[in-house]
Amino acid sequence: MAKTYDTGLKKETAVLVAVAKPDQANHRTIEYLDELAFLAETKGIETIKTFTQKLDKPDKKTFIGKGKLEEVDAYAKNFEVDYVIFDDDLTPSQLRNLEKILKRKIYDRSLLILDIFLIRAQTAQAKVQVELARLQYLLPRLTRMWTHLERQRGGTSTRGGAGEKEIETDKRAIRNQITILKERLAKIDKQSMTQRKNRSRQVRCALVGYTNVGKSTIMRAITKSNVFAENKLFATVDSTVRKVVFNSIPFLLTDTVGFIRKLPHSLIECFKSTLDEVREADVLIHVVDISHEAFEDHIDVVNTTLAELKVVDKPTILVFNKIDLYEQQLKDEEAREDSDNPEFMTAEEKEKALIDRLKSTYHGKKDYTTVFIAAKDKTNFEELRKEIYLKVKEKYFTIFPNYVNPMIDYENFTGEELSE
């Protein structure tokens, strides 16, 4: 009888470490660590413990204090942890010191994000962009634990000796690979620029927002195309462009990479051609997960990134998504209070009451257009289509001022015409 073997691989584990300033609220620190754990999960790493320390500023040598470092070291050894992940960027010397002491692979936030992008990238352009950003970030931080890393990834190959000689050999190979990637990216960027020029006389809309807010789900619903969507951070890395026609008026809709707190600047630089889709858009559709407790912070992160890209003056529709989850939160709150909502209201009436309630809040009184939807079941999608249509139509008739189709009623488009 043939023997059978258990080939199941042990899931990689990690502990998370965060340093907070003394005046930072505990709930905010927990929120940041939850996001870091979600990032680790997206990469397939299980978080088994978190450590926090309040410091005026991180330790120059080891980021955290001596006592906290000993605590992390003891736990990592006792539970045979694979990674120690820090919620901030580490300097090259901090990374080297930590790996020497902890004898574990160390991730800081930026390197973790870059690794996830590398996994998620699908197109040749995105793969080159991410690999370039990752190598540039990794080069000054290369340690013995990260040697031959590029060989594992299918990048540069090294044949160095041991210790420091091996690291220097790897660094030289990585520099060569960076040069090659820059040349390759320049060619791809030139092709992308030509494609964008060919679309110059078309109205362009771009979906922007924090990562995992539902942009790809909205893209699928509007375009009826099979765009990848998943409940993980950075499900979309590549920009996806689809043609849409509302009431005989065509436009291009782009799904862009999600933003995140402390997005590595190397990524912003390397994704220049992808982010040009945002820069050159005529209309921005800023999607927000209203069910997330930190959604207002997420809005600020996106607005800050848009300001860095110098695109804050574009016509914008603020789309508050996931109102179905937000409604459940309200129900949970109302369960603790006396609700005056009649039980006999129909589902449609309850939906309208929720949207009216949201519109009456300050979220519905912004300087720009706001829409409240649930992309998953297309709740209130008619209003979203209508608001997109109005913005697109305005731009379209500035490009083609003499275009009029007598068979089309441009003024009374409700969005319901495109409902399934």
C-alpha angles and dihedrals in degrees: 000000000000118000119242124213132203104241095175111131121225110246113247114250136205144185119220125222127196133178116207131187114248092252095051112111116244093234090057091052090050090049091053092049091049089056091047090051089051089052090051091048090051088058091047097256120133118221112221102168141013128208126195133185131183113224134158086229134352119271110266094224105036105008091231129056124271095254094049090046091054089050092052091045093052093049094046092052095044094051097033093237116193100207141022109206123197123204093221135050117274125216117239091254093048090051093050093047093048094049090048091053102035096035089213133111108268125212125189120198097264095049090049091052091047091052091051091050089051090055093045099045112109109168124068090244095053092045092053092045094051096042090051093049091047096050092047090052094043099045099080090038099050112135135171091269090057098045116122086019091130092051088058089050093049093253129108121000122221134196101181128140126246133304121352093357089058092050093050090049090051091048092052091050091048091051089053091049091050090055091050093048093049091054091047092048092050090058092047091047090053090054091047091050090054091051091051091049089054087057094047095110094050125088110249129202124187128201109220133171148110115312118277097017095123104267093139092048089054090047091054093048096049098041097032087224131135098254114165114254128173139162093250134097114271096008083157120051100147120067112245119203124196132174116237131185121204116184092339092309112116126208140161120248119201127196108207136194114280121251124230140186111281094009105189111259089219087064093050089052096045092045091055094121092046092047089049084077085067094042093051097042118116094208130028120210104200109199120202130187099226091186091065112096091222097046093124090056088049090054089052092049091052093045090049091051091047088051089054088053089048095235102119095114098063124113104269137194113201107212116195103203132190096040086154089068090041089052090055089053089052091050090052089052093046091050086068091050138045106271118206093199108119113242092221095067114124122239090255092050092049090049092051091046091053094049092046089050092051092047090054092056123085088260087070094048101065123135089254135050116291128197129183117211146151105223094191094067096018095245111180092358091142090067092047091052091047094051092047089048093052092051093045093046092053092053094040094058091050088058095041105024094167097048112113128154108202090204093062127080099214095176101055104048108141103177092241090099088074098047117119 
